[in-house]
Amino acid sequence: MILAVAIINKAGGVYGILSIITGHPLNFWQWLYNILAILVLPPYISGLIHLKNRKNNSRKIPLACLVYVADSVVGLLYTFYFLYFWFSREDNNPTADPLSQRDNNIADAAIPPSSSQNSAILASESASPGRELFLTLSGTIIITVIRFYFTLVVVSFTKGLLKQDLLNMKYDDGNTYDDEEQIISDGEGIASKYKKYLYDVEMKSKDVLRNFFS
């Protein structure tokens, strides 16, 4: 479920890249964020597809786990960046606040003290930025906590999977063999080289996590 949610979330990076067609301006960091969202899709999709495949999930899931952890860290940094970007735009935008300080002074002078209805409207408008700030920060904190919990679940699942893989190798006397490795080794061409490179990356991810958990 977590990988499926991550795939749906990161698929939005495609729409971010396509914004060049609509002429929507993006700075370097926004472009980088959308590109990274696309790059993490293959490990997530591969991990979800091979989740219950006992022959190769022990090397597919560790790669997805490492990518997910790195993606969570990058996502947290970008969350702070977009918050800063959003609030800086709000502060520098003269139309962000319904009434600026100067407009408030003019409105106070123009509205009679007996006009309680207009005073209530102004009070409501002046309070809206604070309410918006609260909703933005609280929503960000909740989403960050949920993402942190999801990361712990992915790491815990990968740890259990690698332990189970060690037990399987022990009971099988180390004869567990991945047929895909032989197919990749015998293949030729660019596609086979890419598959071999990906296989090596998956095995290195597996070794890294296995050493980390041991």
Secondary structure, DSSP 8 states (H G I E B T S, - for coil): -HHHHHHHHHTHHHHHHTHHHHT----HHHHHHHHHHHHTHHHHHHHHHTTT-TTTHHHHHHHHHHHHHHHHHHHHHHHHHHHHHHHHHHHH-TTTSSS-HHHHHHHHHHS-TT-HHHHHHHHHHHHHHHHHHHHHHHHHHHHHHHHHHHHHHHHHHHHHHHHHHHHHHHHTTT----HHHHHHHH--SHHHHHHHHHHHHHHHHHHHHHHHH-
